[in-house]
């Protein structure tokens, strides 16, 4: 039971961190046609930024909260997928108020960012 709670807490920390880091992009004056494409540069930047944040998090939290290998692997797979689903859902709900929001771009950006964080933490945390 404790392991499941730790997975949930770690996931929530990653999602909140991703949401806070994406706030500056929300206020940009972007045209919808530019956002619909989503660019490989945007996704690469999200992946690298996620890796950087994951690396910084190792200074503060060098030990993993998940001690079973299968839970660590499940977090590596589930965190990006759930983060993308949540970002897509939130963007979809905000689309009526802001026509420039493209849920798929938000979902893929969240996926790449969280994949970066989760991969670095998976590879470099001590057990």
C-alpha positions as CSV (number, residue, x, y, z in Angstrom):
1,X,0.0,0.0,0.0
2,X,2.8,2.4,0.8
3,X,4.4,1.8,-2.6
4,X,1.2,2.7,-4.4
5,X,0.9,5.9,-2.3
6,X,4.4,6.8,-3.2
7,X,3.8,6.4,-6.9
8,X,0.7,8.6,-6.6
9,X,2.7,11.3,-4.7
10,X,5.6,11.2,-7.2
11,X,3.2,11.4,-10.1
12,X,1.4,14.4,-8.6
13,X,4.7,16.2,-8.0
14,X,5.8,15.6,-11.6
15,X,2.4,16.8,-13.0
16,X,2.4,20.0,-10.9
17,X,6.0,20.7,-11.8
18,X,5.2,20.3,-15.5
19,X,2.1,22.5,-15.2
20,X,4.1,25.3,-13.5
21,X,6.9,25.1,-16.1
22,X,4.4,25.3,-18.9
23,X,2.6,28.4,-17.6
24,X,4.8,30.9,-19.5
25,X,3.9,29.2,-22.8
26,X,0.2,29.7,-22.0
27,X,0.4,33.4,-22.2
28,X,2.2,33.7,-25.5
29,X,0.5,35.2,-28.5
30,X,0.7,32.2,-30.7
31,X,-1.5,31.6,-33.8
32,X,-3.4,28.4,-33.8
33,X,-1.9,27.3,-37.2
34,X,1.6,27.4,-35.6
35,X,0.5,25.4,-32.6
36,X,-1.4,22.7,-34.5
37,X,1.7,21.4,-36.1
38,X,3.6,21.2,-32.8
39,X,7.3,21.1,-33.8
40,X,10.0,18.6,-33.1
41,X,11.9,21.5,-31.5
42,X,9.2,22.0,-29.0
43,X,9.1,18.4,-28.1
44,X,12.8,18.1,-28.0
45,X,13.0,21.1,-25.7
46,X,10.4,19.7,-23.4
47,X,12.3,16.4,-23.3
48,X,15.6,18.1,-22.5
49,X,14.0,20.5,-20.0
50,X,12.4,17.5,-18.3
51,X,15.8,15.7,-18.2
52,X,17.3,18.9,-16.7
53,X,14.6,19.1,-14.1
54,X,15.0,15.4,-13.3
55,X,18.7,15.9,-12.9
56,X,18.2,18.9,-10.6
57,X,15.7,16.9,-8.6
58,X,18.4,14.3,-7.9
59,X,20.3,16.9,-5.8
60,X,17.3,17.3,-3.5
61,X,15.9,13.8,-3.7
62,X,18.8,11.4,-4.5
63,X,17.0,8.3,-3.3
64,X,14.0,6.8,-5.0
65,X,10.7,6.4,-3.1
66,X,10.0,3.3,-5.1
67,X,12.2,0.4,-4.0
68,X,10.7,-2.4,-6.1
69,X,12.1,-2.5,-9.6
70,X,8.6,-3.3,-11.1
71,X,7.2,-0.1,-9.5
72,X,10.1,2.0,-10.8
73,X,9.5,0.6,-14.3
74,X,5.7,1.1,-14.0
75,X,6.4,4.7,-13.0
76,X,8.6,5.2,-16.0
77,X,5.8,4.0,-18.3
78,X,2.8,5.4,-16.5
79,X,4.0,8.8,-15.6
80,X,4.4,10.2,-19.1
81,X,1.2,8.5,-20.3
82,X,-0.9,9.9,-17.4
83,X,0.7,13.3,-17.6
84,X,-0.1,13.5,-21.3
85,X,-3.7,12.4,-20.7
86,X,-4.1,14.9,-18.0
87,X,-2.6,17.8,-20.0
88,X,-4.8,16.9,-23.0
89,X,-7.9,16.8,-20.8
90,X,-7.1,20.1,-19.2
91,X,-6.3,21.8,-22.5
92,X,-9.6,20.4,-24.0
93,X,-11.6,21.8,-21.1
94,X,-9.9,25.2,-21.6
95,X,-10.3,25.3,-25.4
96,X,-13.7,27.0,-25.4
97,X,-12.3,30.0,-23.5
98,X,-9.0,30.2,-25.5
99,X,-9.3,29.2,-29.1
100,X,-5.5,29.0,-29.6
101,X,-5.2,26.0,-27.4
102,X,-4.4,22.7,-29.2
103,X,-4.9,19.8,-26.8
104,X,-2.8,17.3,-28.8
105,X,0.2,19.7,-28.6
106,X,-0.2,20.1,-24.8
107,X,-0.5,16.3,-24.4
108,X,2.7,15.6,-26.4
109,X,4.6,18.3,-24.7
110,X,3.6,17.0,-21.3
111,X,4.5,13.5,-22.4
112,X,8.0,14.5,-23.5
113,X,8.7,16.6,-20.4
114,X,7.6,13.9,-18.0
115,X,9.4,11.2,-20.0
116,X,12.6,13.3,-19.5
117,X,12.1,13.6,-15.8
118,X,11.1,10.0,-15.3
119,X,14.0,8.6,-17.4
120,X,16.7,10.6,-15.6
121,X,15.2,9.7,-12.2
122,X,14.9,6.1,-13.2
123,X,18.5,5.9,-14.4
124,X,20.2,7.8,-11.7
125,X,18.4,7.6,-8.4
126,X,19.9,5.3,-5.7
127,X,17.8,2.6,-4.2
